[in-house]
């Protein structure tokens, strides 16, 4: 295992250092990474990192050594990027976020995926929980100005949610229980008739909610799949979706 880990670190992954760690709420941290590879990166808003957080921990499987985190902000000139990591899942990644320290070296690989900023619409719906908040903030900042944006960002404790990097709250926060797709669908039935022009929806967070809402938009509202962007980040009944 050690030989494979060394190969992954030196051949496959990029390297950066944790330069800041700040508490955003009692369930989230902002972690700033700095490295030359960040200056050279070709960044697409909505891209994320595959991070090897379990290097050196023999008790973890290779699957558990890797976690994905959204880029909340990036400054290529300074060679820094910010992650906002939720710890409510109590999984391997959450424990890493609690334990990591300034000065630690991390290893990562860029991943673009399909859950990226698309500025082609006039109206947007943003739906997600605490785990999805930094990713949706990044999308929101990169779809252009003068857009109609409605949002349903939820958590069982609203105080665990946090503002965007500029200190503002561009989204509507709701106190809702875990996996509240029934309540969200009720809100969406009021929201969707108010939308103007071409509309896209971003749905992220708890995979159970993502599946239910994706079904609602496709089967009940008959939206084309290209208008529905979905990204499950976690599931409390499973491991690995972090």
Phi, psi and omega per residue, in radians:
X1 nan -0.717 -3.129
X2 -1.056 -0.724 -3.134
X3 -1.100 -0.753 3.117
X4 -1.113 -0.747 3.123
X5 -1.083 -0.739 3.125
X6 -1.122 -0.654 3.092
X7 -1.119 -0.781 -3.141
X8 -1.063 -0.780 -3.102
X9 -1.135 -0.798 -2.981
X10 -1.525 -0.416 -3.044
X11 -1.918 -0.694 -2.988
X12 -1.693 -0.695 -2.947
X13 -1.746 2.695 2.989
X14 -1.507 2.900 -3.092
X15 -2.195 2.472 3.064
X16 -2.622 2.939 -3.124
X17 -2.093 2.440 3.035
X18 -1.309 2.037 -3.123
X19 -1.834 -0.342 3.097
X20 -2.575 2.528 3.006
X21 -2.422 2.069 -3.050
X22 -2.234 2.424 3.077
X23 -1.386 2.140 3.095
X24 -1.583 -0.647 3.073
X25 -2.784 -3.123 -3.128
X26 -1.289 0.021 3.094
X27 -2.300 0.354 -3.124
X28 -2.743 2.531 3.082
X29 -2.188 2.581 2.897
X30 -1.725 2.180 -3.139
X31 -2.112 2.121 -3.121
X32 -1.769 2.278 3.103
X33 -1.924 2.568 3.095
X34 -2.380 2.391 3.120
X35 -3.061 2.719 3.130
X36 -1.068 -0.585 -3.111
X37 -1.116 -0.467 3.119
X38 -1.233 -0.661 3.097
X39 -1.066 -0.590 -3.051
X40 -1.580 -0.100 -3.006
X41 -1.208 2.517 2.949
X42 -1.658 1.778 -2.958
X43 -1.741 2.325 3.016
X44 -1.967 2.158 3.135
X45 -0.970 2.116 -3.048
X46 1.928 -0.144 3.060
X47 -1.216 2.798 -3.106
X48 -2.445 3.060 -3.135
X49 -1.945 2.411 2.881
X50 -1.641 1.958 -3.041
X51 -1.922 2.360 3.093
X52 -1.540 1.520 -3.044
X53 -1.553 -0.167 -3.062
X54 -1.937 0.309 3.123
X55 -1.018 2.257 3.122
X56 1.572 -0.126 3.141
X57 -1.726 1.685 -3.048
X58 -1.140 -0.401 -3.093
X59 -1.291 -0.230 -3.119
X60 -1.670 2.510 3.009
X61 -1.247 2.849 3.130
X62 -1.059 -0.618 3.111
X63 -1.073 -0.702 -3.109
X64 -1.359 -0.195 3.119
X65 -1.383 -0.233 -3.075
X66 -1.995 2.303 3.054
X67 -2.379 2.682 -3.116
X68 -1.873 2.373 3.126
X69 -2.386 2.361 3.134
X70 -1.271 2.530 3.033
X71 -1.451 2.058 -3.114
X72 -1.460 -0.629 3.126
X73 -2.750 2.724 3.139
X74 -2.571 2.442 3.050
X75 -2.249 1.669 -3.057
X76 -1.183 -0.526 3.132
X77 -1.106 -0.714 3.118
X78 -1.520 -0.231 -3.109
X79 1.267 0.637 -3.128
X80 -2.176 2.680 2.952
X81 -2.509 2.675 -3.121
X82 -1.975 2.398 2.967
X83 -1.959 2.543 2.985
X84 -2.100 1.919 -2.974
X85 -1.940 2.145 3.083
X86 -1.442 2.538 -3.093
X87 -2.061 0.228 -3.065
X88 -1.263 -0.297 -3.100
X89 -1.365 -0.354 -3.141
X90 1.059 0.455 3.105
X91 -1.571 -2.946 -3.117
X92 -1.048 -0.780 3.135
X93 -1.146 -0.671 3.107
X94 -1.089 -0.731 3.130
X95 -1.144 -0.657 3.091
X96 -1.083 -0.757 -3.133
X97 -1.070 -0.633 3.117
X98 -1.240 -0.640 -2.994
X99 -1.595 -0.429 -3.039
X100 -1.105 2.712 -3.046
X101 -2.322 2.723 3.012
X102 -1.037 2.361 -3.087
X103 1.745 -0.287 3.110
X104 -1.165 2.530 3.034
X105 -1.624 2.368 3.088
X106 -2.157 2.725 3.136
X107 -2.146 2.383 -3.011
X108 -2.658 2.941 3.039
X109 -2.418 2.413 3.111
X110 -1.245 2.460 3.018
X111 -2.367 2.267 -3.125
X112 -1.523 -0.927 -3.122
X113 1.205 -2.935 -3.122
X114 -1.952 -0.122 -3.079
X115 -1.588 1.158 -3.027
X116 -2.110 2.950 -3.102
X117 -1.143 2.270 3.100
X118 -2.218 1.946 -3.038
X119 -1.663 0.314 -3.021
X120 -1.466 -0.144 -3.081
X121 -1.749 2.901 3.041
X122 -1.667 -0.508 -3.095
X123 -2.291 2.576 -3.097
X124 -2.399 2.563 2.953
X125 -2.054 2.247 3.095
X126 -1.979 2.125 -3.106
X127 -2.266 2.242 3.109
X128 -3.115 3.015 3.121
X129 -1.916 -2.907 -3.088
X130 -0.992 -0.708 -3.094
X131 -1.136 -0.492 -3.070
X132 -1.618 -0.177 -2.973
X133 -0.994 -0.872 -3.120
X134 -1.099 -0.620 3.133
X135 -1.165 -0.760 3.135
X136 -1.189 -0.597 3.031
X137 -1.042 -0.795 3.135
X138 -1.077 -0.774 3.098
X139 -1.047 -0.807 -3.101
X140 -1.032 -0.668 -3.129
X141 -1.305 -0.185 -3.010
X142 -2.191 0.438 3.065
X143 -1.912 0.119 3.086
X144 1.608 2.875 -3.119
X145 -1.525 2.985 3.073
X146 1.055 0.623 3.052
X147 -1.796 2.611 3.013
X148 -1.506 2.064 -3.091
X149 -2.209 2.158 3.017
X150 -2.079 2.656 -3.007
X151 -2.573 2.630 3.000
X152 -2.328 1.630 3.087
X153 -1.853 2.157 -2.960
X154 -2.243 2.745 3.050
X155 -2.895 2.673 3.130
X156 -1.205 -0.397 3.081
X157 -2.274 1.882 -3.068
X158 -1.101 -0.430 -3.120
X159 -1.204 -0.264 3.109
X160 -1.407 -0.262 3.072
X161 -1.386 2.801 -3.025
X162 -2.487 2.786 -3.129
X163 -1.310 2.973 3.068
X164 -1.270 3.107 -3.018
X165 -1.053 -0.434 3.136
X166 -1.553 0.071 3.124
X167 1.524 -0.029 -3.121
X168 -1.656 2.813 3.110
X169 -2.009 1.544 -3.089
X170 -1.364 -0.186 -3.088
X171 -1.911 2.815 3.035
X172 -1.580 2.204 3.139
X173 -1.729 2.467 3.138
X174 -2.289 2.452 3.027
X175 -1.510 1.848 -3.108
X176 -2.413 2.662 3.132
X177 -1.280 3.060 3.102
X178 -1.076 2.455 3.104
X179 0.925 1.010 -3.032
X180 -1.625 0.839 -3.003
X181 -1.145 -0.519 3.098
X182 -1.089 -0.819 -3.140
X183 -1.123 -0.687 -3.134
X184 -1.171 -0.723 3.113
X185 -1.064 -0.678 3.091
X186 -1.049 -0.758 3.119
X187 -1.156 -0.689 -3.103
X188 -1.130 -0.552 3.122
X189 -1.156 -0.444 3.037
X190 -1.500 -0.557 -3.043
X191 -1.336 -0.841 -2.959
X192 -1.032 -0.613 3.118
X193 -1.174 -0.269 -3.109
X194 -1.574 -0.093 -3.054
X195 -1.386 2.556 -3.065
X196 -2.061 2.457 3.060
X197 1.167 -2.747 3.105
X198 -1.160 2.327 -3.078
X199 -2.197 2.431 3.022
X200 -2.120 2.617 3.044
X201 -2.151 2.366 3.021
X202 -1.913 2.150 -3.124
X203 -2.151 2.147 -3.083
X204 -2.557 2.828 3.082
X205 2.037 -2.307 -3.140
X206 -0.982 2.138 -3.066
X207 -1.074 -0.537 3.138
X208 -1.145 -0.734 3.105
X209 -1.199 -0.695 3.118
X210 -1.025 -0.788 -3.117
X211 -1.127 -0.790 -3.104
X212 -1.127 -0.732 -3.107
X213 -1.294 -0.620 3.059
X214 -1.049 -0.734 3.096
X215 -1.106 -0.719 -3.139
X216 -1.065 -0.819 -3.114
X217 -1.173 -0.667 -3.105
X218 -1.364 -0.794 -2.983
X219 -1.578 -0.606 -3.102
X220 -1.682 -0.718 3.136
X221 -1.623 -0.239 3.099
X222 1.061 0.672 3.066
X223 -1.321 2.528 3.017
X224 -1.144 2.489 -3.086
X225 -1.059 -0.440 3.131
X226 -1.192 -0.316 3.135
X227 -1.579 -0.124 -3.050
X228 -1.969 1.932 -3.124
X229 -1.905 2.083 -3.012
X230 -2.202 2.407 3.127
X231 -2.532 1.757 3.047
X232 -1.273 2.274 -3.136
X233 -1.802 -0.484 -3.064
X234 -2.863 2.896 3.041
X235 -2.608 2.107 -3.088
X236 -1.108 -0.265 3.136
X237 -1.614 -0.042 -3.108
X238 -2.370 2.944 3.027
X239 -2.003 2.649 3.017
X240 1.876 -0.313 3.139
X241 -1.578 1.023 3.126
X242 -2.132 nan nan
